[in-house]
Amino acid sequence: MKIDQVSKSVTSAATADKTGRTAKKDTPAAQGDRVELSALSTQLQAFQSDAAGEIDMARVQEIKQAISEGRFKVNAEVVADKLLETVKDLLQNRTLQ
């Protein structure tokens, strides 16, 4: 998946209701209708806004260039270690909540 596609999939997933159907955007809202976001949704929005400021676009372009030229090498051990570290953090945070 390309990095550009992540925000599109998150946005489209946000418009689906609990049954998996996509909400109609052209339906006028009746007076008194309310929308409440879950705590998880609020955290996701905060994460998205925080993550947007942390992207080093110069580094992204450098990596894209290296990939297109065939110079980019992936160290599988480092990727596996980081993945395990992330999973451990997620599991630890889940038990704290």
N, C-alpha and C positions, 0 to 999 in steps of 0.2 A: 504494500500500500504506500502510495506517495504521501509525503507530509501534507501536501495541499488538500488531499482527500479527507484527512482526519476531521477538519472543521465542518466539512460538508456532511459527513456521516453523523456527527454529533448533533448538528442542527436538524437534520431530517429525523433523527431518532427522537428528538425532543418534541416533535409535532405529533407523534403517535400516542394514542390513548392506551389504557391498560389492556384493551382487547387486541391491540396491534393494528387497529385501523388508524389511518391518517386523518387528523382533524381537518375539517373544511375551514379554510381561512376566510371565505367570502360570506359566511353566515353572520348576520348582524347579531351582536350580543344583546340579550334582553336586559332591561333595567334590573338591577339587583344581583346580576350574575357576579360571582367572585371567583378568582383564581388564587389558590394558595400553593406555594412551592414547598416541596419537602426540604428537609435539612440537607439531604444528599444533593438535591438540585442546586441549592444555594452554595454548597461547597464546590460543586462542579463549576459553577459560574465564577466563583472566586479563583479557582485553580486556572481556568482558562484566561482570565485577565492577568493573573500573575505570570503564567507561562509565556504569554505573548511578549512580555517585556524582557524575557530571558533568552530569546532566540538571537544568536549571533549570525546574522545573515551573511556576513563575510565568510565565516567558517562554513556555513551551509553551501555557499557557492564554491568554496575551495574543495569541499568533499564531492560535490556534483561533478566538478571538473576532473578530479582524480578518478572517479568512477567511470566517466565517459572515456578517459584515456587509458583505463585498465591499470592504473597505479594504486588503486585503493585496495588494501589488504585487510581482511577481517581476522582478528585474533579470537578464535572461538572460545578459548579459555577465559578471556576477559569478559566476553559477552555472557557466557554462562555464569561467571561469578557475579556480575552486575545484576543479572536476572534473578539469581537466588537471593541476593541482597535485597532487591526490591520486593520480592515475594515475602521475605521474612519481615520487612518493615510493614507491609500491608497487613500481614497476619497479626503482628504485634499491635498495630493501631486498631484493628478490628476487635481484639480482645479488650482493649482499653475503653471502648465506647459502650 
